[in-house]
Amino acid sequence: MKEIRIVLSEGESRMGSLTKKASLILLACMLLLAACSGGGSNKTSSSTSNESGNNGSQGQQSTASNNSAETIQLEFWTINLKEGYSEYIESKIADYENSHPGIKINWVDVPDFDQTDVKLLAAISGGNVPDVVNLTPFMIPKFVRSGALTAIEDIDPGVKDRFVEAFWDAGVVGGKAYGIPFYGSVPGVFINSRLFEAAGLDPNKPPTTWEEVKAYSEQIHAATGVAGNMQTIDNFADSGNPIDILARRGVPILNEDGTKAAFNTPEGAAVLGEFAEMYQSGVMHPDSITGNMMDAAARFSEEKVAMIFPGPWMLRWLRENTAPETFRNFRVYPGIIGTDGKLNSFLQTFVIPAKSKHPKEALDFAVYFSGTVIDLIKRAPVAPGITELLDDPYFTEGPEELKIIRDGLPMAKFYWPLVPGLTEMIEALRVEFQEAALGRKTPQQALDDAAARWNEILAE
């Protein structure tokens, strides 16, 4: 199996600060753009709008300045991106403004990732809405249910054709698309070759099934005392949240008509039972049920866990936050394919709030910014959302870690059911995973309780 061996340059041979964890929950998504601050009430308007969706890397030349002395101001929200990505974002904003002299982009970066949706809801209810916000697809249904987002087709029906179909479909709720794909990712398998060898395992032969992950982890823990793997159950992990953990093992999530939970089966209980067993025995790191994927990366960098499963973009963080002599032990392999032949995947999208005063211009900027993602990929390996960028020479011929993404894209699948109440449903399932892992409930009882809560939410 093809591996990625990590090579340090002289300039990379210093240890970074693990205190960057907060900014990397963004890197953890690597960019969960969506934050907070007002400004909508101060935006001036123009009588002429751009046609959206043209020339994704440049946007369409604005004619607003020819028809009005006023400047259209668009507010663009990101989360915790100033540290590490300011140059990229500011340069692309400057390029857009130079080609659109009638438009000014006000970039607002908010450092508090955990309260993104709360702040966005507050901004919307207060009328101080941003114009372009980055959200993960599973957050979209909540805002659609309250009428807070504009359907993309209602602004420009033709923009759909420019985007990767699987990524576009991940933002569809009730038959309408609300998300412009920005970038995506598929998971990898990160291993510590030193710990593999200490356990008598061949680091050239990583696990290729979740059953092997468990077996390898047990062998590593028995031989070294180190946790064999860490699987976090936070919402934003491209390594998989509780829905992914069940679905990639063949457990159905909803019934055929999407009205009731379907995961509380003996098969589902077996998967959760395996998760709980690894947790209780120490084979899985104890931070798995309370931490996020950046915690997993931190434990991996400290050699406190032998395997983690984020997207290849995590290499950058590990390189910057790991001692050089440790980093040399790290290898990255393709992600573990599910029983359905798919890879649970991760996506970032841009949404347009319904109260934006300039939806056409906002969409044009969102499409433009999606078209700049190759420059982002040069900083952290992810997949573009715009179809034509899949043929960009850097993406097709770039670093070896991009090959993991290129090869994985045809298998990309989003297991989240995009239904109203999804965020509450994910939280209910996560709580029950914790209950089972801590031994407070049997796996079957935990799933039964989660299913009961899901059915209540689905019936609302």
Secondary structure, 3 states (H helix, E strand, C coil): CCCEECCCCHHHCCCCCHHHHHHHHHHHHCCCCCCCCCCHHHCCCCCCCCCCCCCCCCCCCCCHHHHCCCCEEEEEEEECCHHHHHHHHHHHHHHHHHHCCCEEEEEEEECCHHHHHHHHHHHHHHCCCCCEEEECHHHHHHHHHCCCECCHHHHCHHHHHHECHHHHHCCEECCEECCEEEEEECCEEEEEHHHHHHCCCCCCCCCCCHHHHHHHHHHHHHHHCCEEECCCCCCCCCCCCHHHHHHCCCCCCECCCCCCECCCCHHHHHHHHHHHHHHHHCCECHHHHCCCHHHHHHHHHCCCEEEECCCCCHHHHHHHHCCHHHHCCEEEEECCCCCCCCEECEEEEEECECCCCCHHHHHHHHHHHHCCHHHHHCCCCCEECEHHHHHCHHHHHCCHHHHHHHHHHHHEECCCCCCCCHHHHHHHHHHHHHHHHCCCCCHHHHHHHHHHHHHHHHHC
